[in-house]
Amino acid sequence: MRYRNLVIASGLTAVALAIVAGVALGRLPAGTQLPTHWGADGVADRFADAGTALFMPVGLTILVSLLMAALPSLEPLQDRLAQSAPLYRTAWAGLLGVMALVEAMVAAPAFDLHLPATTMLAGMGIFFVALGNMLPKSRPGFFVGIRTPWAITDPDNWIATHRYGGRIMMAAGVALVVLAAAPMRGETRASFVIAILLVTVATPVIYSFFYWRTSRRA
């Protein structure tokens, strides 16, 4: 399965981010430190020199795009991957959006922009909502979806697990957006974020196992 439009979009995104990074670098004084990582509370907690920080999203965009372009050719279950195309496209496009948001957060000071510290957290929440909406449209495969051993070997388990996982992920995304906007201490926000991520990751796996166990007994 080919994703020509997304390959083109990836190239254009990388070029656009490189242009923004170059312009921003020229506007900043020597020795400027910019953020490269944001903690669970949504606040930047790691920094690097301006050149490294500004061009890191460009490199990550190229790396992620190459990986996403290569994975379809490695999937043994090609027919199943074709059925999961909506989810795959959403994940790919969403990752490009996340890289663009990272570049905006890093470059903002060079353009005298003041984005809220929790903008990245809100962006991840929107990404979760988009992914969760598409999860039920996937089918068993080795590179897409919630790949528990019980779901991969049973289409009914896969569908049930991804319907549940989709609802959980969308709820988690909305919760992240609310947390990003809500006034609270950073430590409190971080605790909520970690709890939400644990529930989002762990409960679909548990659901898949108990679905398999119940089906086997029946």
C-alpha positions in Angstrom: 0.0 0.0 0.0 1.4 3.4 -0.9 1.0 6.7 0.9 2.2 9.1 -1.8 0.3 12.1 -0.5 1.7 11.7 3.0 5.3 11.2 1.7 4.9 14.6 -0.1 3.4 16.2 2.9 6.3 14.9 5.0 8.8 16.4 2.6 7.0 19.7 2.6 6.7 19.7 6.4 10.5 19.1 6.8 11.3 21.9 4.4 9.0 24.3 6.1 10.3 23.5 9.5 13.9 23.9 8.3 13.0 27.3 6.9 11.4 28.3 10.2 14.5 27.0 12.1 16.9 28.9 9.9 15.0 32.2 10.2 14.6 31.8 13.9 18.3 31.0 14.4 19.3 34.2 12.6 17.1 36.2 15.0 18.5 34.9 18.2 21.7 36.1 20.0 24.6 33.7 20.4 24.4 31.4 23.4 20.6 31.3 23.5 19.2 28.2 25.1 15.8 26.8 23.9 13.6 23.9 25.1 13.9 20.4 23.7 11.7 18.4 26.1 8.5 19.0 28.1 7.6 17.1 31.2 4.4 15.5 32.3 3.2 18.8 33.7 3.6 20.4 30.2 6.5 22.6 31.2 9.9 22.6 29.4 12.5 20.7 31.5 15.4 20.2 29.1 17.2 22.8 27.0 19.9 23.0 24.3 21.7 25.5 22.2 19.5 27.3 19.7 20.8 25.5 16.6 20.4 22.0 18.1 16.9 22.8 19.5 15.6 24.4 16.3 16.8 21.7 13.9 16.0 18.7 16.1 12.3 18.7 15.0 13.4 18.8 11.4 15.6 15.7 11.9 12.8 13.9 13.8 10.3 14.7 11.1 12.6 13.2 8.4 13.3 10.1 10.6 9.6 9.5 11.5 8.5 10.0 7.9 11.1 7.5 6.6 10.0 5.0 9.2 6.3 5.4 8.4 7.0 5.1 4.7 9.0 1.9 5.2 6.7 0.0 7.6 4.0 -0.9 5.1 6.5 -2.8 3.0 7.5 -4.8 6.0 4.0 -5.8 7.1 3.3 -9.6 6.4 -0.5 -9.1 6.5 -0.8 -6.6 3.6 -4.5 -7.0 3.3 -5.0 -6.3 7.0 -2.8 -3.2 6.8 -4.9 -2.0 3.9 -8.0 -2.2 6.1 -6.1 -0.2 8.8 -5.2 2.6 6.4 -7.4 5.2 8.0 -5.6 4.7 11.4 -2.2 4.6 9.7 -2.8 7.8 7.8 -4.1 9.5 11.0 -1.1 8.5 13.0 1.3 9.7 10.3 -0.4 13.0 9.8 -0.7 13.4 13.5 3.0 12.9 14.1 3.7 15.6 11.4 1.4 17.9 13.3 3.2 17.1 16.6 6.6 17.9 15.0 5.2 21.2 13.7 3.9 22.1 17.2 7.3 21.2 18.7 9.0 23.5 16.2 6.6 26.3 17.0 7.2 25.9 20.7 10.9 26.0 20.3 11.0 28.9 17.8 8.4 31.1 19.5 10.9 33.2 21.4 12.7 34.2 18.2 9.5 35.7 16.9 8.5 37.3 20.2 5.6 34.9 20.6 4.6 33.7 24.0 2.8 30.3 23.8 1.4 28.9 27.0 3.7 26.4 28.6 1.0 23.7 28.4 0.4 24.1 24.6 2.3 20.9 23.9 0.1 19.0 26.4 -3.0 20.3 24.6 -1.6 19.3 21.3 -0.9 15.7 22.5 -4.5 15.6 23.7 -5.9 16.5 20.3 -3.6 13.8 18.8 -5.0 11.3 21.2 -8.6 12.2 20.3 -7.8 11.8 16.6 -6.1 8.4 17.1 -8.9 7.1 19.4 -11.5 8.0 16.8 -9.7 5.9 14.2 -8.7 2.9 16.4 -11.9 0.9 15.9 -11.3 1.0 12.1 -8.1 -1.0 12.3 -7.7 -4.7 11.7 -5.1 -7.3 13.1 -1.6 -6.6 12.1 2.0 -6.4 13.4 2.6 -2.7 13.1 -0.7 -1.0 13.7 -3.1 -0.9 16.7 -3.1 -2.4 20.1 -1.1 -5.6 19.4 -1.8 -7.9 22.3 -1.3 -11.7 21.5 -5.0 -12.3 22.2 -6.2 -9.6 19.8 -3.8 -10.4 16.9 -5.0 -14.0 16.8 -8.7 -13.3 17.1 -10.5 -10.7 14.9 -13.4 -10.5 17.3 -11.0 -9.7 20.2 -9.2 -7.2 18.1 -12.4 -5.3 17.2 -13.7 -5.3 20.8 -10.4 -4.3 22.2 -10.0 -1.4 19.7 -13.5 -0.2 20.3 -12.8 0.0 24.0 -9.3 1.4 23.4 -10.6 4.1 21.1 -13.1 5.3 23.7 -10.4 5.4 26.4 -7.9 7.2 24.2 -10.4 9.8 23.1 -11.4 10.4 26.8 -7.7 10.6 27.7 -7.2 13.2 24.9 -10.0 15.4 26.1 -8.7 15.1 29.7 -5.2 16.2 28.6 -6.7 19.3 26.9 -8.7 20.1 30.0 -5.6 19.7 32.2 -3.6 21.9 29.8 -6.2 24.7 30.3 -6.9 24.2 34.0 -5.0 26.4 36.5 -3.1 24.1 38.9 0.3 23.4 40.2 2.7 21.7 37.9 3.2 18.7 40.3 -0.6 18.1 40.4 -0.9 18.3 36.6 2.0 15.9 36.2 0.3 13.4 38.5 -2.9 13.5 36.6 -1.1 13.2 33.3 0.8 10.1 34.4 -2.4 8.5 35.8 -4.2 9.1 32.5 -1.4 7.6 30.4 -1.2 4.5 32.6 -5.0 4.0 32.3 -4.8 4.5 28.5 -2.0 2.1 28.0 -2.8 -0.6 30.6 -6.6 -1.0 30.5 -6.9 -2.1 26.8 -4.4 -4.8 27.4 -6.3 -6.0 30.5 -9.6 -5.8 28.5 -8.1 -7.9 25.7 -6.9 -10.6 28.1 -10.2 -10.9 29.9 -12.1 -10.9 26.6 -10.0 -13.8 25.4 -10.4 -15.6 28.8 -14.2 -15.2 28.7 -14.4 -16.3 25.1 -12.3 -19.4 25.8 -14.6 -20.4 28.7 -17.7 -19.9 26.6 
